[in-house]
Amino acid sequence: MALVVFRSKAAGEIFMFAETARRIFEIIGRQESARGVITAEQVPEALQKLVAAVEEEKAQLKAAGEDAELQDKQGDGTVQPRPITLGQRAFPLIEMLREAQKMKVDVTWGI
């Protein structure tokens, strides 16, 4: 899989690189497959798991950022670009899941 397309009646299509989709499937407890569905009944749990993983990553990055600030104060001064976070990559899907939960509809994916 190169790209995965998420679809729902609740939102427009979301295109995601397969590597990111794999990580999300792992988080929400889904097997990676060419096609699949998160049923309306499963959407709340998938949303909760994904939001929890994003919050956990934010906490880890905050702790790492405080360590980096301490290193900079010691005179290193090295500037590194910030990595793209799970939260940034997952944001469109989180929004889709929220809307799907409100409308009580499925979210599907395919390649």
Order of alpha helices (4+ residues) and beta strands (2+ residues): beta-beta-alpha-beta-alpha-alpha-beta
